[in-house]
Amino acid sequence: MTGTSTIEAPGEVPSSTRPPSVGKHPPRPDPTTWPQTLADRAEVDQHLADVTMRVNSGESARRTMRAGASLLLDWLATQQGASWQERWVASGVETAGRRWTDKVAGELLPNDWTAPRRRALLVSGMRLLLVGQVLRPGYRWLLEYRAKILLQDARALIDPTGFARLAKHGQATRPDNPDDLRNALNRITFIVLCKGGTIADVTVGDCLELDDAQRVYQRSGPYNRPLFYSLLAETGVFPVGAPPSLRAARSAGQRSVPEIVDRFRLQSAEIRGLLVAYLSERAPELDHGSLLHLAHSLCGLFWRDLEQHHPGIDSIALEPTAASAWKQRLRHLPATKGRRTGERRSTRAVLIQVRAFYLDIARWAAEDPTRWSRWAAPCPIKASECSLQKENKQRKARMDQRTRARLPVLPALVRTAEEQLRLTRELLATATSMPGGATFAVDGQALRRLDNRSARVFVTDLATGKRRDLTFEEERAFWSWASIEVLRHTGIRIEELSELNHHSFVAYKLPTTGEVVPMLQIAPSKTDTERLLLVDPELGDVLAAVINRVRNGRATVPLVAVYDYHERISNPPAPVLFQRRRGPTPQQLAPETIRRFIHHTLTVSGLTDVTGAPLTYTPHDFRRLFATDALRSGLPPHIAAKILGHIDVGTTLGYAAIYPEDVIAHHRDFIARRRALRPAEEYRTLTTEEWDKFLHHFELRKVALGACTRDFGTPCVHEHSCVRCPLLRPDPDQKPRLLEIRDNLKARIAEAEHYGWLGETAGLQASLTAAEQKLDTMRQLADRHPTTHLGMPDFRAAVGRATAATEPGVS
């Protein structure tokens, strides 16, 4: 490998120098020329005359429009530019905001005209120029124009078929939101008026550009914005693979490896190329979140820190003093105002990643020396420095202590969540029934209903004077209660909770009784393995309440775009259960929102730890509580591991916090069970007959085809039919004998079939199948290692001497 040209493509532009929208969702460029704006005055007059006849207004309004448009064209003719659009931009009127009419009227109209008369004439004239596509102002000017009739005329004249299709789809999918649908159509009209073309020409970048303009220039609620994007996405305007929602379009998504590395602004181009190559090799085996974490360790905590303290460094072959100083700095978090903020808990994890970086390069150098050999260098981190044994013990102790502190108070948290849900529902129901300005009291809280046209219910708390959103409070209480219940009953991860959907319910029919058991299918998350959980009645009630809420009287659960927080991508829309309406569109409940709702319930509960500080619960705490409670209740660890989705049973045992009283109780139970199974009379000295019987059992284990592995004291359940017995360990040296038995079975089966002995045929066929299996086992044993005969041990002589010494009269 020479330079960076063998690591990354030549001409790679660092992401820090690119415009944010390049390569992602760029908007269409603002148009500069089109037929209407390039036409001369006579052609424009004729075109506007045709447009005037089609606008939805009376004759008097049409005359006003023509007069206003003529005055504006006369004024624009005095400006610089080769087209009407260029003259409009050169005039500077577009940046004047809502006072544009004052600036134009001062040059065109008599001073004795009143301001409303001036504005009415110019606004009517501009309306005709806009629907006639002579001018295309920017979003700021259009958002401040605020003429509803302009938008209606534009939809009727520019693309009536496209807008009719959007309106029909919106009415079919969102019949209870006519105002929101009208606002969404208005926003799409803004795009068409500004960019030109039809609805089919609108791009994802156009929607983002309009949304940016709305955020800056319009004081409207953010929840009403995404609907216009949803209408375009659902009707197939965007190409396949486009983000399913405006939120997904705004998210950063997956970054390329060069973009990830360039975020750290490394000085050495050589090392930057090396890190890009290394992370590119590792990327296929990691999810995107893990890739970002690895890049943070290698590029930020490792190399960026070295560049800051050793300017000009360009080799990973570190001097011992530099490596030692870096390890010392890594142990501490960055200083704040001259003070250390504490020890870094992830120090050893970072050391492991850096050591793996060096060892991977050394291994790859042997496989591909042309590319990697120049970077092979001694690893500055010893294996002993990466030992996690002590940290694992400390983390286990901390987690066990968290579990012991939170498991006893879990019922109190559940009661608080239920009480909050009941109270907020009572508050919301009472306030909804009250007229604006009415005062009422619920549970000792004096409130006054605010008169607003919003669908949300606002009140003023008379005790504090603050405004409260009761709709949001009820929503927060419900989702906090639902999250706590589902987490504590299932032990699923937070990302699995947010991705539960209506299709997760599976009906399983028991093969023995035919009973239908409801199961919950957990989508792959951390270990990429699906699993099924039993839905008990209490959990079923919670999930039923969730489904009833999100359906809200509909026949189906609304589809919501699901965002994968590990891969940083948006999955296709799905009937997600944990969703809430944000204005006219439902959105998936983000894990951070769920954490915030649970934290509020904890704050209300007033629970504290042993130091008196407020007690905190993380969603993963409920997973540990579930594992601990399940194992304490007697659930086998391997079953608990299957429920939790753990590959290793040891991980499940690490989740469980063992209490001292549990250890004592379980040990006592073990002693009691052992004494019950082994009566007291069996704890005596064995007689000669009993010992001989024990030895005789092992002598009888030798059979013609191998060795019988059944336990002592157990009968031969197959009545010495060793070919069928699964406890037979076949001897590869007896393969010819087993082949002879197999051939004999085939002959007997043919004879039984000839005479119609169906029962005999079935029994012989079972024996033949077992013989074939034993032959396969013999082949596997022979291939695995050669057979070594050690002989059959004989303890009779030794036993005889031992027992003879105890007989009377024997010395």
FENTAPE-V308414 format. One line per field, one symbol per residue. burial: # if it has 16 or more other ideal C-beta (glycine too) atoms within 10 Angstrom, else .. A space follows every 10 residues. Layout:
BEGIN
burial = ???
END
This chain:
BEGIN
burial = #..#..##.. ....#..... ....####.. .....####. ...#..##.. ##..#.#... ##.###.### ###.##.... ..#######. #.##.....# #..##..#.. .......##. ########## #######.## ###.#....# #####..##. .##.###.## ...#..#..# #.######## #######.#. .###.##### #.##..#... ...####### #####.##.. .######### ..###.#### ####.#.#.# ########## .##...##.. ##.######. ###.###... ..#..#.#.. ..#.###..# .......... ...#..##.# ########.. ##.##..... .#.###..## #....#.... ........## .##..##..# ..##.##.## #.##..##.# #......... .#....#### ......#### .......### #.######## ########## ########## ##.##..... .......### .##.#..... #.#.#...#. .##..#...# ......#### #####..#.# ..######## .########. #.###.##.. ##.##.#... ....#.#.#. ########## ##....#..# ######.... .#.####... .......... .......... .......... .#........ #.#.##.#.# .......#.. .####..#.# ##.##..#.. ##..#..##. .#........ #.##..##.# #..##.##.. #......... .......... .......... .
END
